[in-house]
Structure formats: structure tokens, C-alpha cells
Amino acid sequence: MKNIFLFLLCLLVVKTTTAQSKNKVKFGKIDKDDLEMTTYKLDEEAEAVMLEKHVSIQYEIRGDDDVMVYDYHIRIKVLDKAGLDYANIEIPYYSYKGQEKIGSIKAVTYNLENGKVKKTKVKGKNIFTEDVAEKVSTKKFTFPNVQVGSIIEYRYSLKSKSIIQLEDFYFQEDIPVRRSSYKVKVPNFFNYITIKQVTRPFDVETSKHININMGTEIGSIKGVVYLFEMHNVPALKEETFITTMDDYRQRIRVQLKSYDPPNGVTKEFFSTWEDTKKRMMKDEDFGGIFTKTRTIKFVLEEFLSSHDVDEMSSSTKAKAVFNFVQNNVKWNGNYGIYSMRKPKEVLKSHSGSVGEKNLMLLAMLKHLGINAHPVLLSTRGHGRPNSYYPILKQFNYVVVQVIVGGKTQLLDATKSFMPFGYTDFKCLNQKGWLMAGNAGKWIPIESGKFTKMTQIILKLDENGAAKGTISTYYGGYAAINQRNKINTQTEEEYLQDRIKKDIPNIEVDSIVFKNKKDVDEKLIEKIHFKIADFAEVGGDMIYVNPMLSEGYEENPFKLKERAYPIDLGYLISKKVIVNIYLPEGYVLDELPKPINMALGENGGVFRFIPGKIADGSIQIVNSLKLKKPIYAPSEYKFIKQFFDIIVEKQMLELVAKKAQP
């Protein structure tokens, strides 16, 4: 398939390319031509261009710690007002127990004034540290005196205790990158695996044997320096209906395969999925949570104090456990595959991360005799997982597979109003790693369905006012989304989000819900409303669009061409039935033409069926089904045309006229 990225897995051994690396870029040495640049010739619409993006990585011994030191150097040219946003810098890092540290920050703004370069430095007092999530912090600063035409440049070092999984590096950004490079120096006794996510060859790809200075105690040792460069990399344009654009950036990912010291014993690091599973099961913060009875004893006692499981079927028991975890522990917004606290602490605090909630669920199920196993996932925003090599860093979510009543299902107790057998939409990322058997296995993640059926009763008067009802039935992910809104917003906030932002002059007389919290049933919503000046009146004619914001007002697919798959996540079924009652004495001027349209390869169908019903009123049925969760880039032009017709029909204006006596 065209435009699919190539994933290359290899030991960190590269060949020397014919292209040569350019001279090393020196901090503060700015080319006057770059300052005078007004547009980037390879992308004249670019709001900014990343002139340089480089990282140099080296293994060091600091006291009792082995660390990897990353030296970053970035230089950006601002080309228009939108590019000014690049002056706001945030550098996230894993601050838990000093695992990572940021230092040596230097940042300067350069402007050309009267033919001379003016430098404005970022002062240390204007660099801030902020805790943004559990165990994660960020360094933040803003470049001063930035204007269109400025160049901003900064460098910093990151010291990481993780020598097993190195930081991912992206050669591509949302703006064009003139030159980017990834250089790593490693001793000969380290063997690293690289995964290259690329669609183009590297402009420079070299390896060179060197001596690495390890300090006075160890001295110099033999090693290798590897260099990967890309030049003139185009911007990655944001597209809708996609997991994350990071899935399509030119990227390199590195993980330690083995440690082979001189005159020592070779040590393997996560070299196979089987080995990875063994290590994970021995980890107190993962396998230790659900394999040891004492770990889950307190939580089980709390559950059994209010539940008699002896007479329950396996399905009923599993649902009771699921509801207990879901209702007694609120998700704190943090992701992760580990439980950093014991289940007892999590239950007592009534709050926990994804790992803490779902591993508690898994532990309870297993100790009550339910066939259950963990499944590791990467969320849509985190990036699609790869099955080539066991890199744990790619996983940021864990759910539970259960087999009850002869049916295999995935459970996710993280959020409220998530039905048994569903995972959060963020988890719909094609596949997950099931940790069952010796080595586990990759399983597909079912896409699920988004279903919504709306019936509108619309009564018009001769002055263009309307009143009526909107009855909506939500199922699948549509119900999950809507229940979370209903149960977390005030009624006014909900109505504003639901309909008032699209129809500001609507007056809602009442709104009624059925099955507001019963996730096993369809959610039903009924709105009684009236709208002054809803239809346009001109002489004896009334012009009206009856869809009440329930249709597509514009095509969501706007690009002329698309390079990446359309990833909806789930199957979609939407149906809108509108019954329009005209004022007495009025008739429809002309009934719209029906349409029955299908996408190729059973990709979807759209039906628009108008008709007259009793007492001269009109009924219009809109029905849309998208039957695939993912569409290939080659299907884009057909989907775009498909939605052009949908919008044309759903935005169709009906014309009624006063009947002749």
C-alpha cells in the first residue's frame, strides 16, 4: 500500500553512505542569509522552519549511576505571525526519583537590526519547572523579543538513568526541517536494537570506531559513534481522523539488546517476548499485583463483605467485580501499565491510575477463579505499537481480557459509564499484547460501534417559528460519550454543548433522559423546544433546513489529497428521521430527489429518502453507515466525494408555498 511506513529492525550497525555530514553547527553562529530569509523556498507557506535539530548521546558513569547524556540543539526561523508560537518552549522529562534531569539550558533570540545581529538571552530566572503529571515534570520558558523574522536557538542536556530504552528521536516536525541528526556514542560492550520508522533514506548514515573517555577512574575504552542525518525534511501536515501524526513522522527508536562486558558474562535485556513476559510477571508493580494473594486480600474482603459470589455465575461475578472497581476508585487522569501503589492503598484513596485500577480488577478476577489476563496497549495518541521487538516504552495502557460464559471480552474499568466488554476509545489502536501463555501473543482490538438514531418532530407556523421535539437514541461509543457529558455537566452546560452552540436562538422547554446511568441499555434523550425565526419567510414562501444541526454542515475531509489512512476507530451508524408539519394552507413546492449511494468494497452506504406522509406533512430519512474503522489513503478521494453529496443533501433547503385557493 502506498505511503505505508517502513519499519526496519536491526542491530545498531550501519553502513557509510556516500553523502557526507555537513560541518558541525556551532551555537550562536548565525548565518546572515538565514536572518534575512522571508520565506522558505522548499515550502513557501511555512509559518516557520526548523533550521537545525540535533541530538548527541553518550554513555557516561556518574558516581554510582550509569547514565545516558543527551545534548540537544535546536534552531528555528520564524516566518509569520503563526510561527511566533514556537517561541514558547516546554521540555517534558521523567522526574520520578531523579530518573531524568534537565540542565545546561541556554536560549537566545536573534534579530537583524540596522544590518547587525542583536542577541537577547533567556535569563535563568525566566526558566520554570512545573509538575504536569504523576512523576513527570517540564521545563518551560519563552524567548524574549521574538518577532516575524527572528531566529530562536536553544540547547540543553538531559541526563537519564535509563540506558535500556533511549529517547525516541523524530527527524520530522509540523514545520519543515532543513537538517536533523541523531548521533550516539556507545562502548563496544553494548548491543542496541534500532527500529527505523522511515519512508525515505537517510542522507547520512555512518559508523566509526572511536575511543570513549570514561573519566579518570576508568580511562578510555573502545566504542563506536553512529550518525543518522536527514536533510530538507518536509513538514508533516496535520490531518483529521487519525491516531497520532507521530505514527507517520520519520523516527528512530533504540533499545539495548545485550550487555557484553570484557571478560564478563553477557546479559540480555528484553531480548524476546517470552523473556519480557517473565520479567514483567516478577515485577512487584505489575505481576506482583495479581499473582500474590496477600496483595489483593484487603480489597477482596471489602468486596466479599457486600457480595455473595457463591451462587453467582462466572459472568455475573465478573460484572460485579468490574462494577466494584469502576464505582469505588475514580480515575486520576494518569496512564501507565504499572500499579505504583498496592491495591489496598488505591481502594482507600478511592483514586488511581489506569494501571492501578485495571490491575486491581485483574487481581480480583483471578483470585475469584475467573479466566483473566492483562493486555498491554498503546493509546491512539501515544502511537501505534509494533510487534517486532519487545520495547515496553511503547505501552502506556493496560486492560483485562476475560473469558466468561464462553465469550472473550476486554474490560476497562478506568472511566465511569464504560460498559462491561468495552475499552476506552483511546484504546482502539488496532492491536494489543495479551500476556497469556509462555510468550504472550498479539491480538486484534475490536473496533466497536458508534450508533445514534434521532427523530425530529418539527411544526412550523406561517411566521417561520418552529416547535417540536428531538428524540435521540444512543448506543455503543455514542452512549458512552453522551453519558459522560450528562453526568459531569450541569443541564445548562450540557444543552449549550448539545444544541445551543449550533442554534443560539433555540428555547428548550424541557429535556428528559432515560437510562441515564444504566450502561447496559440504550441512552434515550428527549428535548422539547421552540425556535423563533427558525425558517425564512418571503411573501407566500417559507424556506427551511429541517436537520437542526443533526447533519453534516460541511465536509470533514478538506484536503485535496491524503497521504495517511483515515482511522475512525469504530464503525459508525447514524440515522435522522425528520417529520415536518407545514402551516395550514402550505404545501411543499417540490419533493427533493432520493439517493441511495454506496462506497466501494462494502465501505459504507448513505440513503436520503424524502416522502409525504399523512395530512400533507413531509418525512425525510437520512441514513449513514461507515462499515470500516480504517480506510486506506487510496480510498480518500471516494470518501471525500461521498461526503460532498451527504453535505449537499443534508443542507438542502426545502421550499413551501401557500396553496392556491
C-alpha positions as CSV (number, residue, x, y, z in Angstrom):
1,M,0.0,0.0,0.0
2,K,1.4,3.4,-1.0
3,N,2.7,5.7,1.8
4,I,2.8,3.0,4.5
5,F,5.9,3.5,6.7
6,L,8.8,1.1,6.6
7,F,9.8,-0.3,10.0
8,L,13.4,-1.6,9.9
9,L,14.7,-3.7,12.8
10,C,18.4,-4.2,13.1
11,L,21.4,-4.2,15.4
12,L,22.9,-0.8,15.6
13,V,25.3,-1.4,12.8
14,V,25.1,0.9,9.8
15,K,26.9,1.4,6.5
16,T,28.6,4.6,5.5
17,T,26.6,6.5,2.9
18,T,28.1,8.4,0.0
19,A,26.6,11.7,1.3
20,Q,28.7,13.5,3.9
21,S,27.6,15.2,7.1
22,K,27.8,19.0,7.0
23,N,30.1,20.8,9.3
24,K,29.1,20.8,13.0
25,V,26.7,23.6,13.8
26,K,28.1,26.0,16.4
27,F,25.7,27.5,18.9
28,G,25.4,31.3,18.3
29,K,27.0,31.3,14.9
30,I,24.0,32.5,12.8
31,D,24.1,32.8,9.0
32,K,23.1,36.3,8.0
33,D,21.2,34.8,5.0
34,D,19.0,32.9,7.4
35,L,18.2,36.1,9.3
36,E,17.3,37.8,6.0
37,M,15.1,34.9,4.9
38,T,11.4,35.9,4.4
39,T,10.1,32.6,3.0
40,Y,11.5,29.1,2.9
41,K,12.0,28.2,-0.7
42,L,11.1,24.5,-0.3
43,D,7.8,25.4,1.5
44,E,6.7,29.0,0.8
45,E,3.6,28.6,3.0
46,A,5.6,27.5,6.1
47,E,5.0,29.6,9.2
48,A,8.4,28.7,10.5
49,V,11.3,26.4,9.6
50,M,13.5,24.3,11.9
51,L,16.9,25.2,10.5
52,E,18.7,22.7,12.8
53,K,17.6,19.9,15.1
54,H,20.3,17.7,16.6
55,V,20.9,15.3,19.5
56,S,24.2,13.8,20.5
57,I,24.0,10.9,23.0
58,Q,26.8,9.4,25.1
59,Y,27.1,6.8,27.8
60,E,28.7,8.0,31.0
61,I,29.3,6.8,34.5
62,R,28.3,9.4,37.1
63,G,29.2,8.2,40.6
64,D,27.3,5.0,41.2
65,D,25.0,5.6,38.2
66,D,25.2,4.6,34.6
67,V,23.6,7.4,32.6
68,M,22.9,8.4,29.0
69,V,23.6,12.1,28.4
70,Y,21.6,13.7,25.6
71,D,22.8,17.1,24.3
72,Y,20.0,18.7,22.2
73,H,20.5,21.7,19.9
74,I,17.5,23.4,18.1
75,R,17.4,26.4,15.9
76,I,14.1,27.8,14.4
77,K,13.4,30.7,12.0
78,V,10.1,32.5,12.5
79,L,8.5,33.4,9.1
80,D,5.0,34.7,10.0
81,K,2.8,35.5,13.0
82,A,1.6,31.9,13.4
83,G,5.2,30.9,13.8
84,L,5.6,33.1,16.9
85,D,4.1,30.2,18.9
86,Y,7.4,28.3,18.5
87,A,8.9,30.8,21.0
88,N,7.1,29.0,23.8
89,I,9.2,26.0,24.9
90,E,8.2,23.1,27.0
91,I,10.6,20.2,27.7
92,P,9.0,17.3,29.5
93,Y,11.0,14.7,31.4
94,Y,10.6,11.8,33.8
95,S,11.4,13.4,37.1
96,Y,10.4,10.5,39.4
97,K,13.3,9.7,41.9
98,G,15.7,11.7,39.7
99,Q,15.4,9.3,36.8
100,E,15.9,12.1,34.4
101,K,17.3,15.6,34.9
102,I,17.4,18.7,32.6
103,G,20.3,21.1,32.8
104,S,22.6,23.4,30.9
105,I,19.8,25.3,29.2
106,K,20.9,28.1,27.0
107,A,18.5,30.1,24.8
108,V,18.9,33.1,22.6
109,T,16.8,35.2,20.3
110,Y,18.5,36.7,17.2
111,N,17.2,39.7,15.3
112,L,18.7,41.7,12.4
113,E,18.7,45.4,13.3
114,N,20.3,48.0,11.1
115,G,22.3,45.3,9.4
116,K,23.7,43.9,12.7
117,V,22.7,40.8,14.7
118,K,21.1,41.6,18.0
119,K,21.1,38.9,20.7
120,T,18.6,38.6,23.5
121,K,19.2,35.8,26.0
122,V,16.7,33.9,28.1
123,K,17.6,34.6,31.7
124,G,17.8,31.7,34.2
125,K,15.1,33.3,36.4
126,N,12.7,33.0,33.5
127,I,13.1,29.2,33.2
128,F,10.5,27.4,35.2
129,T,9.9,23.8,36.4
130,E,6.4,22.6,36.6
131,D,4.9,19.2,37.6
132,V,2.5,18.3,34.9
133,A,1.6,14.7,35.8
134,E,2.5,12.0,38.2
135,K,6.3,11.5,38.0
136,V,6.5,13.9,35.0
137,S,7.8,17.5,35.1
138,T,8.5,20.0,32.4
139,K,11.0,22.9,31.9
140,K,9.2,26.0,30.5
141,F,10.4,29.2,29.1
142,T,9.5,31.8,26.5
143,F,12.0,33.5,24.2
144,P,12.0,37.3,24.6
145,N,11.9,39.9,21.8
146,V,10.6,37.4,19.2
147,Q,9.1,38.8,16.0
148,V,8.5,37.8,12.5
149,G,12.0,37.3,11.0
150,S,13.6,36.3,14.3
151,I,15.7,33.2,14.8
152,I,15.4,31.4,18.1
153,E,18.0,28.9,19.3
154,Y,18.3,26.7,22.4
155,R,20.3,23.8,23.7
156,Y,20.0,21.7,26.8
157,S,21.2,18.4,28.3
158,L,19.1,15.6,29.6
159,K,20.7,13.0,31.9
160,S,18.8,9.7,32.1
161,K,19.4,6.7,34.2
162,S,17.6,4.6,31.5
163,I,20.3,3.0,29.4
164,I,18.0,0.3,28.2
165,Q,15.4,2.4,26.3
166,L,16.8,5.5,24.7
167,E,14.7,8.6,23.9
168,D,12.9,8.4,20.6
169,F,14.1,10.9,18.0
170,Y,11.9,12.5,15.3
171,F,13.6,13.8,12.2
172,Q,10.3,15.4,11.1
173,E,8.2,18.1,12.6
174,D,4.9,20.1,11.9
175,I,7.2,22.6,10.1
176,P,9.9,21.9,7.6
177,V,13.2,20.7,9.0
178,R,16.3,21.8,7.0
179,R,18.7,19.5,8.8
180,S,18.3,17.0,11.6
181,S,20.7,14.5,13.1
182,Y,20.9,11.7,15.6
183,K,24.4,10.8,16.9
184,V,25.1,8.2,19.6
185,K,28.4,7.0,21.1
186,V,28.4,3.7,22.8
187,P,31.0,1.3,24.2
188,N,31.7,-1.8,22.3
189,F,30.1,-4.0,25.0
190,F,26.6,-2.5,24.4
191,N,24.5,-4.1,21.6
192,Y,21.5,-1.9,20.7
193,I,18.5,-2.7,18.6
194,T,17.1,0.1,16.3
195,I,13.7,0.5,14.8
196,K,13.6,3.0,12.0
197,Q,10.2,4.4,11.0
198,V,11.1,5.9,7.6
199,T,9.7,6.3,4.1
200,R,12.9,7.9,2.8
201,P,16.6,7.0,3.0
202,F,18.9,8.8,5.5
203,D,21.0,11.5,3.8
204,V,23.9,10.4,6.1
205,E,24.2,7.0,7.8
206,T,27.7,6.3,9.2
207,S,29.5,4.4,11.9
208,K,33.0,5.0,13.1
209,H,35.3,3.3,15.7
210,I,36.4,5.7,18.4
211,N,37.9,5.8,21.9
212,I,35.4,7.0,24.5
213,N,36.8,8.8,27.6
214,M,35.0,7.3,30.6
215,G,36.7,9.5,33.2
216,T,39.8,9.3,35.4
217,E,38.8,6.0,37.2
218,I,38.1,4.0,34.0
219,G,40.0,5.9,31.3
220,S,39.5,5.4,27.6
221,I,37.6,2.5,26.2
222,K,36.8,1.4,22.6
223,G,33.5,2.3,21.2
224,V,31.5,3.3,18.1
225,V,29.8,6.5,17.1
226,Y,26.7,6.2,14.9
227,L,25.3,9.1,12.9
228,F,21.9,9.4,11.1
229,E,21.0,12.6,9.3
230,M,18.1,13.8,7.2
231,H,18.1,17.0,5.1
232,N,15.2,19.1,3.8
233,V,12.5,17.1,5.5
234,P,9.0,18.4,4.6
235,A,6.5,19.4,7.2
236,L,4.1,16.8,8.4
237,K,0.7,18.3,7.8
238,E,-2.0,17.6,10.4
239,E,-4.9,15.5,9.2
240,T,-8.2,14.6,10.9
241,F,-9.5,11.2,11.8
242,I,-6.1,9.7,12.6
243,T,-4.4,8.2,15.7
244,T,-1.4,10.5,16.1
245,M,0.7,12.2,13.5
246,D,3.8,10.8,15.3
247,D,2.9,7.4,13.8
248,Y,3.9,8.9,10.4
249,R,6.9,11.0,11.3
250,Q,10.4,10.0,10.2
251,R,11.7,8.4,13.5
252,I,14.3,6.3,15.1
253,R,13.8,4.2,18.3
254,V,16.6,2.4,20.1
255,Q,16.7,-0.2,22.9
256,L,19.5,-2.2,24.5
257,K,19.6,-5.8,23.4
258,S,22.5,-7.1,25.4
259,Y,25.4,-6.1,27.6
260,D,28.7,-8.0,26.8
261,P,31.5,-6.7,29.1
262,P,35.1,-7.7,28.5
263,N,35.9,-10.9,30.5
264,G,32.4,-10.9,31.8
265,V,29.0,-12.7,31.4
266,T,26.7,-11.5,28.6
267,K,23.4,-10.1,30.0
268,E,20.3,-10.0,27.7
269,F,17.8,-7.2,28.1
270,F,14.2,-7.9,26.9
271,S,15.6,-9.9,24.0
272,T,12.4,-11.9,23.4
273,W,8.7,-11.5,24.2
274,E,9.0,-14.6,26.4
275,D,11.8,-13.1,28.5
276,T,9.9,-9.8,28.7
277,K,6.8,-11.5,30.0
278,K,8.8,-13.4,32.6
279,R,10.4,-10.1,33.8
280,M,7.1,-8.3,33.9
281,M,5.4,-11.1,35.9
282,K,8.2,-10.9,38.5
283,D,7.9,-7.1,38.8
284,E,6.3,-6.2,42.1
285,D,4.4,-3.3,40.4
286,F,3.0,-5.5,37.7
287,G,2.8,-9.3,38.1
288,G,3.2,-8.9,41.9
289,I,-0.2,-7.1,42.0
290,F,-2.3,-10.0,40.6
291,T,-0.2,-13.2,41.3
292,K,0.1,-12.8,45.1
293,T,-3.0,-13.4,47.3
294,R,-1.7,-11.2,50.1
295,T,-1.5,-8.2,47.8
296,I,-5.3,-8.3,47.0
297,K,-6.5,-9.7,50.3
298,F,-7.9,-6.4,51.7
299,V,-9.7,-5.5,48.5
300,L,-11.3,-8.9,48.2
301,E,-12.5,-8.8,51.8
302,E,-14.1,-5.4,51.1
303,F,-15.8,-6.8,48.0
304,L,-17.0,-10.0,49.6
305,S,-18.5,-8.2,52.6
306,S,-21.2,-6.9,50.3
307,H,-21.3,-9.6,47.6
308,D,-22.3,-13.3,47.9
309,V,-20.4,-14.8,45.0
310,D,-21.1,-18.5,45.8
311,E,-24.4,-18.5,43.8
312,M,-23.1,-16.3,41.0
313,S,-22.3,-17.5,37.5
314,S,-18.9,-16.5,36.2
315,S,-20.4,-13.8,34.0
316,T,-22.4,-12.3,36.9
317,K,-19.3,-12.5,39.2
318,A,-17.1,-10.8,36.6
319,K,-19.6,-7.9,36.2
320,A,-19.9,-7.5,39.9
321,V,-16.1,-7.2,40.3
322,F,-16.0,-4.8,37.3
323,N,-18.7,-2.5,38.8
324,F,-17.0,-2.6,42.2
325,V,-13.7,-1.3,40.9
326,Q,-15.3,1.2,38.5
327,N,-17.5,2.7,41.2
328,N,-15.1,2.7,44.1
329,V,-12.0,4.0,42.5
330,K,-12.0,7.2,40.4
331,W,-9.5,7.5,37.6
332,N,-7.0,10.3,38.5
333,G,-6.1,11.0,34.8
334,N,-2.8,9.2,34.8
335,Y,-1.9,6.5,32.4
336,G,0.6,3.6,32.7
337,I,0.9,-0.2,32.8
338,Y,2.1,-0.5,36.4
339,S,0.5,-0.1,39.8
340,M,2.8,2.2,41.8
341,R,0.7,1.5,45.0
342,K,-0.7,-1.6,46.5
343,P,-4.5,-2.2,45.8
344,K,-5.3,-1.6,49.5
345,E,-3.9,2.0,49.2
346,V,-5.6,2.6,45.9
347,L,-9.0,1.5,47.3
348,K,-8.6,3.5,50.5
349,S,-7.8,6.6,48.5
350,H,-10.7,6.0,46.0
351,S,-8.4,7.2,43.2
352,G,-5.9,5.5,40.9
353,S,-4.2,5.5,37.5
354,V,-5.1,3.2,34.6
355,G,-2.6,0.6,35.8
356,E,-3.7,0.8,39.4
357,K,-7.4,0.4,38.5
358,N,-7.2,-2.3,35.9
359,L,-4.5,-4.4,37.7
360,M,-6.7,-4.3,40.7
361,L,-9.6,-5.5,38.5
362,L,-7.4,-8.3,37.1
363,A,-6.2,-9.4,40.6
364,M,-9.7,-9.6,41.9
365,L,-11.0,-11.6,38.9
366,K,-8.1,-14.1,39.0
367,H,-8.4,-14.7,42.8
368,L,-12.1,-15.3,42.3
369,G,-11.5,-18.0,39.7
370,I,-12.2,-16.0,36.6
371,N,-10.0,-16.7,33.5
372,A,-8.4,-13.3,33.1
373,H,-5.1,-11.9,31.7
374,P,-3.5,-8.5,31.2
375,V,-3.4,-6.9,27.7
376,L,-0.9,-4.1,27.1
377,L,-1.9,-1.3,24.8
378,S,-0.6,1.9,23.3
379,T,-3.3,4.5,23.1
380,R,-4.2,6.3,19.9
381,G,-2.4,9.5,20.9
382,H,0.6,7.5,22.1
383,G,1.3,5.9,18.8
384,R,0.6,2.5,17.2
385,P,2.5,-0.4,18.8
386,N,4.9,-2.6,16.8
387,S,5.4,-6.3,17.4
388,Y,8.9,-6.6,16.0
389,Y,10.7,-6.2,19.3
390,P,9.6,-6.0,23.0
391,I,10.0,-2.3,23.7
392,L,8.0,-1.7,26.8
393,K,8.1,2.0,26.4
394,Q,5.6,1.8,23.6
395,F,2.9,0.6,26.0
396,N,1.0,3.2,28.2
397,Y,-2.3,1.4,29.0
398,V,-3.4,-2.0,30.3
399,V,-6.8,-3.6,30.1
400,V,-8.1,-7.1,31.1
401,Q,-9.1,-10.0,28.9
402,V,-11.7,-12.2,30.5
403,I,-13.4,-15.4,29.2
404,V,-16.8,-15.8,30.8
405,G,-19.9,-17.6,29.5
406,G,-17.9,-18.9,26.6
407,K,-17.2,-15.3,25.4
408,T,-13.9,-13.5,25.3
409,Q,-14.1,-9.8,26.2
410,L,-11.8,-6.9,27.1
411,L,-12.5,-4.9,30.2
412,D,-11.5,-1.4,31.1
413,A,-12.7,-0.1,34.5
414,T,-10.9,3.2,34.1
415,K,-13.8,5.5,33.4
416,S,-17.3,5.8,34.7
417,F,-20.2,4.7,32.4
418,M,-17.9,2.3,30.5
419,P,-20.0,-0.8,29.8
420,F,-18.7,-4.3,30.6
421,G,-16.9,-5.5,27.5
422,Y,-15.8,-2.1,26.2
423,T,-12.5,-0.3,26.3
424,D,-12.0,3.5,26.1
425,F,-12.0,5.0,22.6
426,K,-8.3,5.8,23.1
427,C,-7.6,2.1,23.2
428,L,-8.9,1.4,19.7
429,N,-5.5,1.2,18.2
430,Q,-5.7,-2.0,16.2
431,K,-3.8,-4.4,18.4
432,G,-2.6,-5.2,21.9
433,W,-0.2,-7.7,23.6
434,L,-2.0,-10.4,25.5
435,M,0.2,-11.7,28.3
436,A,-1.0,-15.3,28.3
437,G,1.0,-18.5,27.7
438,N,4.8,-18.5,27.6
439,A,5.4,-15.6,25.3
440,G,2.1,-13.9,25.1
441,K,0.6,-13.0,21.7
442,W,-0.7,-10.1,19.7
443,I,-4.5,-9.8,19.5
444,P,-6.7,-7.5,17.4
445,I,-8.6,-4.9,19.3
446,E,-12.2,-4.9,18.1
447,S,-13.3,-1.6,16.8
448,G,-16.8,-1.4,18.4
449,K,-19.7,0.7,17.1
450,F,-20.9,4.3,17.4
451,T,-24.7,4.3,16.9
452,K,-27.1,7.2,17.0
453,M,-30.7,7.5,15.9
454,T,-32.5,10.8,16.0
455,Q,-36.2,11.5,15.4
456,I,-37.2,15.2,14.9
457,I,-40.8,16.4,15.0
458,L,-40.9,19.9,13.6
459,K,-44.0,22.0,13.5
460,L,-43.8,25.3,11.5
461,D,-46.1,28.3,11.6
462,E,-46.6,30.8,8.8
463,N,-44.3,33.3,10.6
464,G,-41.3,31.0,10.4
465,A,-41.4,29.9,14.1
466,A,-41.0,26.3,14.9
467,K,-41.7,24.0,17.9
468,G,-41.3,20.3,18.4
469,T,-39.2,17.5,19.9
470,I,-35.8,15.9,19.3
471,S,-35.7,12.2,20.4
472,T,-32.3,10.6,20.3
473,Y,-31.2,7.0,21.0
474,Y,-27.5,6.5,21.7
475,G,-25.7,3.2,21.6
476,G,-22.1,1.9,21.8
477,Y,-19.5,4.7,21.9
478,A,-22.1,7.3,21.2
479,A,-23.8,6.4,24.5
480,I,-20.5,6.3,26.4
481,N,-19.6,9.8,25.2
482,Q,-23.0,11.2,25.9
483,R,-23.4,9.6,29.4
484,N,-20.1,11.1,30.5
485,K,-21.3,14.6,29.4
486,I,-24.7,14.2,31.0
487,N,-23.3,13.0,34.3
488,T,-20.4,15.5,34.6
489,Q,-22.1,18.7,33.3
490,T,-24.9,20.9,34.6
491,E,-28.0,20.8,32.5
492,E,-27.2,24.3,31.0
493,E,-23.7,23.2,30.2
494,Y,-25.0,20.1,28.5
495,L,-27.6,22.0,26.5
496,Q,-25.0,24.5,25.4
497,D,-22.8,21.7,24.1
498,R,-25.6,19.6,22.7
499,I,-27.6,22.1,20.7
500,K,-27.4,25.8,21.8
501,K,-24.0,26.5,20.3
502,D,-25.3,25.5,16.9
503,I,-28.8,27.0,17.3
504,P,-28.3,30.1,19.6
505,N,-32.0,31.2,19.4
506,I,-33.4,27.8,20.5
507,E,-35.5,27.8,23.6
508,V,-35.5,24.4,25.4
509,D,-38.7,23.8,27.3
510,S,-37.5,20.6,28.8
511,I,-35.0,17.8,28.5
512,V,-35.6,14.3,29.7
513,F,-33.3,11.3,29.9
514,K,-33.9,7.6,30.2
515,N,-31.2,5.1,31.3
516,K,-29.0,7.9,32.3
517,K,-26.7,5.6,34.3
518,D,-27.8,2.2,33.1
519,V,-24.9,1.4,30.7
520,D,-26.5,-1.9,29.6
521,E,-29.4,-0.1,27.9
522,K,-29.6,2.5,25.2
523,L,-29.5,6.0,26.4
524,I,-32.6,7.9,25.4
525,E,-32.8,11.7,25.3
526,K,-35.9,13.8,24.6
527,I,-35.8,17.6,24.1
528,H,-38.9,19.8,23.8
529,F,-38.1,23.1,22.1
530,K,-39.3,26.2,20.2
531,I,-37.4,28.5,17.9
532,A,-38.5,31.9,16.8
533,D,-37.4,32.9,13.3
534,F,-36.4,29.3,12.5
535,A,-37.5,29.4,8.9
536,E,-37.1,32.3,6.4
537,V,-40.3,33.7,5.2
538,G,-40.6,35.7,1.9
539,G,-44.1,36.5,0.6
540,D,-46.0,33.3,0.2
541,M,-42.9,31.2,0.5
542,I,-41.2,29.5,3.5
543,Y,-37.6,28.3,3.3
544,V,-36.4,25.8,5.8
545,N,-33.5,23.4,6.6
546,P,-35.0,20.8,8.8
547,M,-31.9,19.0,10.1
548,L,-31.5,21.1,13.4
549,S,-27.7,20.6,13.4
550,E,-28.1,16.8,13.3
551,G,-26.4,16.6,9.9
552,Y,-23.0,17.5,8.4
553,E,-22.9,21.2,7.7
554,E,-19.5,20.9,5.9
555,N,-17.3,18.1,4.6
556,P,-14.9,17.0,7.4
557,F,-12.5,15.9,4.7
558,K,-11.0,19.1,3.3
559,L,-7.6,18.2,1.8
560,K,-7.3,17.7,-1.9
561,E,-5.2,14.5,-1.3
562,R,-4.4,12.5,1.8
563,A,-1.2,10.6,2.5
564,Y,-2.3,8.7,5.6
565,P,-5.1,6.3,6.5
566,I,-8.5,7.6,7.7
567,D,-8.7,6.0,11.2
568,L,-12.2,6.5,12.7
569,G,-11.6,4.0,15.4
570,Y,-15.0,2.4,15.3
571,L,-17.9,1.6,12.9
572,I,-20.4,4.4,12.6
573,S,-24.2,4.2,12.2
574,K,-26.2,7.5,12.1
575,K,-29.9,7.9,11.3
576,V,-32.0,11.0,11.3
577,I,-35.8,10.9,10.7
578,V,-37.4,14.3,10.3
579,N,-41.2,14.8,10.3
580,I,-42.1,18.3,9.1
581,Y,-45.6,19.7,9.7
582,L,-46.2,22.8,7.5
583,P,-48.5,25.6,8.4
584,E,-52.1,25.2,7.4
585,G,-52.6,26.1,3.7
586,Y,-49.0,25.5,2.8
587,V,-47.6,22.7,0.5
588,L,-44.1,21.6,-0.4
589,D,-43.1,23.2,-3.7
590,E,-41.1,20.2,-4.8
591,L,-40.1,17.0,-3.1
592,P,-36.2,16.5,-3.1
593,K,-34.8,13.6,-5.1
594,P,-33.9,10.5,-3.2
595,I,-30.5,9.0,-3.2
596,N,-29.0,5.6,-2.4
597,M,-25.3,5.7,-2.5
598,A,-22.6,3.2,-1.5
599,L,-18.8,3.3,-1.1
600,G,-16.8,0.6,-2.9
601,E,-15.7,-2.6,-1.2
602,N,-18.6,-2.5,1.2
603,G,-17.1,0.6,2.8
604,G,-20.4,2.3,3.6
605,V,-23.8,3.5,2.5
606,F,-25.8,6.7,2.6
607,R,-29.6,6.9,2.0
608,F,-31.7,10.0,1.6
609,I,-35.3,9.2,1.3
610,P,-37.9,12.0,1.2
611,G,-41.6,11.3,1.2
612,K,-45.1,12.6,2.0
613,I,-47.0,11.2,5.0
614,A,-50.5,11.7,6.4
615,D,-52.2,15.1,6.4
616,G,-49.7,16.6,3.9
617,S,-46.7,16.6,6.2
618,I,-43.2,15.5,4.9
619,Q,-40.8,12.9,6.2
620,I,-37.1,12.8,5.3
621,V,-34.9,9.9,6.3
622,N,-31.1,10.3,6.4
623,S,-29.2,7.1,7.0
624,L,-25.4,6.8,7.1
625,K,-23.3,3.7,7.8
626,L,-19.5,3.7,7.7
627,K,-18.7,0.0,7.7
628,K,-14.9,0.1,8.3
629,P,-12.9,1.6,11.1
630,I,-9.9,2.3,8.8
631,Y,-9.8,3.5,5.2
632,A,-6.7,3.4,3.1
633,P,-5.2,6.6,1.6
634,S,-6.2,5.3,-1.8
635,E,-9.9,5.5,-0.7
636,Y,-9.7,9.1,0.4
637,K,-11.0,10.7,-2.9
638,F,-14.0,8.5,-2.9
639,I,-14.8,9.2,0.8
640,K,-14.4,12.9,0.1
641,Q,-16.8,12.8,-2.8
642,F,-19.2,10.6,-0.7
643,F,-19.3,13.3,2.0
644,D,-19.7,16.1,-0.6
645,I,-23.0,14.5,-1.6
646,I,-24.0,13.9,2.1
647,V,-23.5,17.6,2.9
648,E,-25.4,18.7,-0.2
649,K,-28.4,16.6,0.8
650,Q,-28.4,17.3,4.5
651,M,-28.0,21.1,3.9
652,L,-30.8,21.1,1.3
653,E,-33.3,23.8,1.8
654,L,-36.9,22.9,1.5
655,V,-39.4,25.4,0.0
656,A,-43.0,25.5,1.0
657,K,-45.6,27.8,-0.6
658,K,-49.1,28.9,0.2
659,A,-51.5,26.7,-1.8
660,Q,-53.7,28.5,-4.4
661,P,-57.4,28.7,-3.3
